């Protein structure tokens, strides 16, 4: 059904864009006598004046007006339908991806859960300060530098990413074929918003009040380095 809709819109677009010989010539697209005062095959000055008047009316209003509007309308419809299908396809892909992640999960043991929660809360708390130096030992050097660059940009923009009421709801281990990699599927909830040092307390409070506590899921990937599992990636696309 999707392919039929897209094919129909494409066909309609081609019909609207197809050149119409009579209108194109009547509009002066072929270089008629508009403006020429010399005699010859293009006619004399009297017929030129008539052609100019006709071209201005039928050429611009009769051809370029309604037809251009129809072209724009078709392209707008095509764009909206295409955007809708892309968004829906991405949403379905993310849903399937989440389902695949859940199908490969196992119950996390208490010791691993305790270590993960400590790491999770420490890194999230440091994130709000725009400084990950204190939690650098919990991350691989590459990931720490990557995330710190983001926070440095926030700092230059006088922004702080506030994470309030952060609570873990569930954690599960994701099976991995690589013994040096562990992945944890975590579901949590929090109020996530930005404050700005250049704004007043009242404006920052308005931002806070406009944000709701929302639930989210992420996959935290840990890589074994020198006998320790360090955070190497956080997948937030679920």
C-alpha positions as CSV (number, residue, x, y, z in Angstrom):
1,X,0.0,0.0,0.0
2,X,2.9,2.4,0.8
3,X,4.5,1.7,-2.6
4,X,1.2,2.4,-4.3
5,X,0.8,5.8,-2.6
6,X,4.3,6.8,-3.4
7,X,4.0,5.7,-7.0
8,X,0.8,7.6,-7.4
9,X,2.3,10.8,-6.1
10,X,5.4,10.4,-8.3
11,X,3.1,9.9,-11.3
12,X,1.1,13.0,-10.4
13,X,4.3,15.0,-10.0
14,X,5.4,13.9,-13.5
15,X,2.1,14.9,-15.0
16,X,2.2,18.3,-13.4
17,X,5.8,18.9,-14.5
18,X,5.2,17.7,-18.1
19,X,5.7,20.7,-20.5
20,X,2.6,22.0,-22.4
21,X,3.7,23.2,-25.8
22,X,0.8,25.6,-26.5
23,X,1.1,27.4,-23.1
24,X,4.9,27.6,-23.3
25,X,4.8,29.3,-26.7
26,X,1.9,31.5,-25.8
27,X,3.9,32.6,-22.7
28,X,6.8,33.7,-24.9
29,X,9.1,30.9,-23.8
30,X,10.2,30.4,-27.5
31,X,11.2,34.0,-28.0
32,X,8.2,35.5,-29.7
33,X,7.9,39.1,-30.9
34,X,7.6,40.6,-27.4
35,X,9.4,44.0,-27.5
36,X,10.8,43.8,-31.1
37,X,10.1,46.8,-33.3
38,X,11.6,45.6,-36.5
39,X,9.6,44.0,-39.3
40,X,10.2,40.4,-40.5
41,X,9.1,36.9,-39.6
42,X,8.3,37.9,-36.0
43,X,5.7,40.5,-37.0
44,X,5.5,44.3,-36.8
45,X,5.2,46.6,-33.9
46,X,1.4,46.5,-33.8
47,X,1.2,42.8,-33.4
48,X,4.1,42.9,-30.9
49,X,2.1,45.1,-28.6
50,X,-0.8,42.7,-28.7
51,X,1.5,39.7,-28.1
52,X,3.1,41.5,-25.1
53,X,-0.2,42.0,-23.5
54,X,-1.3,38.5,-24.1
55,X,2.0,37.0,-22.8
56,X,1.8,39.0,-19.6
57,X,-1.7,37.7,-18.8
58,X,-1.8,34.2,-20.1
59,X,1.9,33.5,-19.8
60,X,2.4,34.5,-16.2
61,X,-1.0,34.1,-14.7
62,X,-2.4,31.3,-16.9
63,X,0.6,29.1,-17.1
64,X,3.1,30.1,-14.3
65,X,0.4,30.8,-11.7
66,X,-1.9,27.8,-11.3
67,X,0.5,25.3,-12.7
68,X,3.3,26.4,-10.3
69,X,0.9,26.3,-7.4
70,X,-0.1,22.7,-8.3
71,X,3.5,21.7,-8.6
72,X,4.3,23.1,-5.2
73,X,1.2,21.4,-3.7
74,X,2.2,18.0,-5.2
75,X,5.7,18.4,-3.9
76,X,4.4,19.4,-0.4
77,X,2.2,16.4,-0.3
78,X,5.0,14.1,-1.5
79,X,7.3,15.5,1.2
80,X,4.8,15.1,4.0
81,X,3.9,11.5,3.0
82,X,7.6,10.6,2.6
83,X,8.5,12.2,6.0
84,X,5.6,10.3,7.6
85,X,6.8,7.0,6.1
86,X,10.4,7.6,7.1
87,X,9.5,8.4,10.7
88,X,7.2,5.4,10.9
89,X,9.8,3.1,9.5
90,X,12.4,4.4,11.9
91,X,10.0,4.0,14.8
92,X,9.2,0.4,13.8
93,X,13.0,-0.3,13.4
94,X,13.7,1.1,16.9
95,X,10.8,-1.0,18.3
96,X,12.2,-4.2,16.7
97,X,15.7,-3.3,17.9
98,X,14.4,-2.9,21.4
99,X,12.6,-6.3,21.1
100,X,15.8,-8.0,19.9
101,X,17.7,-6.5,22.8
102,X,15.1,-7.8,25.2
103,X,15.2,-11.2,23.6
104,X,18.9,-11.5,24.4
105,X,18.7,-10.4,28.0
106,X,19.4,-12.4,31.2
107,X,18.8,-11.6,34.8
108,X,21.6,-9.5,36.2
109,X,23.3,-10.8,39.4
110,X,23.4,-8.7,42.6
111,X,27.1,-7.9,42.5
112,X,27.0,-6.7,38.9
113,X,23.8,-4.7,39.6
114,X,25.5,-2.9,42.5
115,X,28.6,-2.0,40.5
116,X,26.5,-0.8,37.6
117,X,24.2,1.4,39.6
118,X,27.2,3.0,41.4
119,X,28.8,3.7,38.0
120,X,25.5,4.9,36.5
121,X,24.7,7.4,39.2
122,X,28.2,8.8,39.4
123,X,28.5,9.4,35.7
124,X,25.1,11.0,35.5
125,X,25.8,13.3,38.4
126,X,29.1,14.4,36.9
127,X,27.4,15.1,33.6
128,X,25.4,17.9,35.2
129,X,28.6,19.7,36.3
130,X,30.1,19.8,32.7
131,X,33.2,18.0,34.1
132,X,33.9,14.3,33.8
133,X,37.4,14.3,35.3
134,X,36.3,12.8,38.6
135,X,34.6,9.8,36.9
136,X,37.3,9.4,34.2
137,X,38.5,6.1,35.8
138,X,35.0,4.6,35.1
139,X,35.3,5.2,31.4
140,X,37.6,4.3,28.6
141,X,39.9,7.2,27.6
142,X,38.3,7.5,24.1
143,X,34.7,7.6,25.5
144,X,35.7,10.1,28.2
145,X,37.3,12.5,25.7
146,X,34.3,12.1,23.4
147,X,31.8,13.0,26.1
148,X,33.9,15.8,27.5
149,X,33.9,17.5,24.2
150,X,30.1,17.7,24.3
151,X,30.3,19.2,27.8
152,X,32.9,21.7,26.8
153,X,30.5,22.9,24.1
154,X,27.8,23.2,26.7
155,X,30.2,25.2,28.9
156,X,31.0,27.6,26.1
157,X,27.3,28.1,25.6
158,X,26.7,28.6,29.4
159,X,24.5,25.6,29.5
160,X,24.0,22.9,32.1
161,X,22.1,19.7,31.5
162,X,20.0,19.1,34.6
163,X,19.0,15.6,35.5
164,X,16.5,15.5,38.3
165,X,14.7,12.7,40.1
166,X,16.9,10.1,38.4
167,X,15.7,6.6,39.3
168,X,16.7,3.2,37.9
169,X,13.6,1.0,37.3
170,X,15.3,-2.1,35.9
171,X,18.6,-3.5,34.7
172,X,19.3,-6.6,32.5
173,X,22.4,-8.1,31.1
174,X,22.5,-8.5,27.3
175,X,24.3,-11.6,26.1
176,X,27.5,-10.9,24.1
177,X,29.7,-13.2,22.1
178,X,32.7,-11.1,23.1
179,X,34.0,-12.0,26.6
180,X,35.7,-8.6,26.9
181,X,32.4,-6.7,26.4
182,X,29.4,-6.5,28.7
183,X,26.2,-4.7,28.0
184,X,23.5,-3.6,30.4
185,X,20.0,-2.7,29.3
186,X,18.9,-0.1,31.8
187,X,15.4,1.5,32.1
188,X,15.2,4.6,34.2
189,X,13.2,7.8,34.6
190,X,14.2,11.5,35.2
191,X,13.5,15.1,34.5
192,X,15.9,16.2,31.7
193,X,16.3,19.9,30.9
194,X,18.8,22.6,30.3
195,X,19.6,25.7,32.4
196,X,21.6,28.7,31.2
197,X,23.9,30.9,33.3
198,X,22.9,33.9,31.3
199,X,19.2,33.5,32.2
200,X,17.5,34.6,35.4
201,X,16.5,32.0,38.1
202,X,12.9,32.7,37.1
203,X,13.5,31.8,33.4
204,X,15.4,28.6,34.4
205,X,12.6,27.6,36.7
206,X,10.2,28.0,33.9
207,X,12.3,25.6,31.8
208,X,12.2,23.1,34.7
209,X,8.4,23.4,35.1
210,X,7.9,22.9,31.4
211,X,9.7,19.5,31.5
212,X,8.1,16.3,32.7
213,X,9.7,13.2,34.3
214,X,10.0,10.7,31.5
215,X,11.0,7.1,31.2
216,X,13.8,6.0,28.9
217,X,16.0,2.9,28.0
218,X,19.7,2.8,27.2
219,X,22.3,0.2,26.6
220,X,25.5,0.8,28.5
221,X,28.5,-1.1,27.0
222,X,31.5,-1.9,29.2
223,X,34.8,-2.9,27.7
224,X,37.4,-4.8,29.7
225,X,40.6,-2.8,30.1
226,X,43.4,-4.0,32.4
227,X,41.1,-6.4,34.2
228,X,38.4,-3.7,34.7
229,X,35.1,-3.2,32.8
230,X,34.9,0.5,31.8
231,X,32.1,2.3,30.1
232,X,32.9,2.4,26.4
233,X,29.6,3.5,24.8
234,X,26.0,4.5,25.7
235,X,23.4,3.7,23.1
236,X,20.4,6.0,23.6
237,X,18.6,5.2,20.4
238,X,16.1,2.8,22.0
